[in-house]
Amino acid sequence: MNRRKKIYEKLKKKDKKANEKLNKSNKPKYISKAEREKLTQSAPNSVQSED
C-alpha cells in the first residue's frame, strides 16, 4: 500500500509539472520594489527630455 502510494504521488507530481509547462501563466513578471523605484526615477527624466 505504502509503496503504491509513493509511486502514484511521483506520477502525479510529474503530470502536474508537465501541465504547468504547457499552461504558462499570463501574470506579469515580478518587479522588485527597488527596480520599480529606479523605473519611476528614470521615467520622468525621459519624459522631460522628449518635450
N, C-alpha and C positions, 0 to 999 in steps of 0.2 A: 504494500500500500504506500509506504513512505517513498520508496524508490520511484514508483509510478508517478506520485505527486511531484517529485523533483523534476522528472523528465517533462511532464506536462507544463510545469512552470517555466522551464527553459524554452520550450517550444513557443509558449505564449509570449514570452519576452522577446524572442526572435521575430515573431509575427508583428508584435507591436512596434518594434524598431523599423521594420520594413514599411509598415503603414505610415509611420512618421516621416520617412524619407519621401514617400510618394505624395503625401499631403502636406506640403510646406505651408507654414502659417503666413498670412498676409500682414502680420503685425510689423510695424516699423522697427528697425534695429534700435536697440537701446543706446542713448547718448548720455554719457555721464554728466553730472552737474557742472563739472569743470569745463567740459567740452562745450556745453550749452552756453556757458558764460563767455568763453572765447568767441563763439559764433556771434553772440549778441554784441560783443565789443567790436568785432571786425565788420559786422553788417552796417552799422550807422556810418562808419568811415567809407565804405564802398558806395553808399547811397549819396553821401555828400560829394564824393569825387566825381560821380556821374552827372550831377546837376551842373 
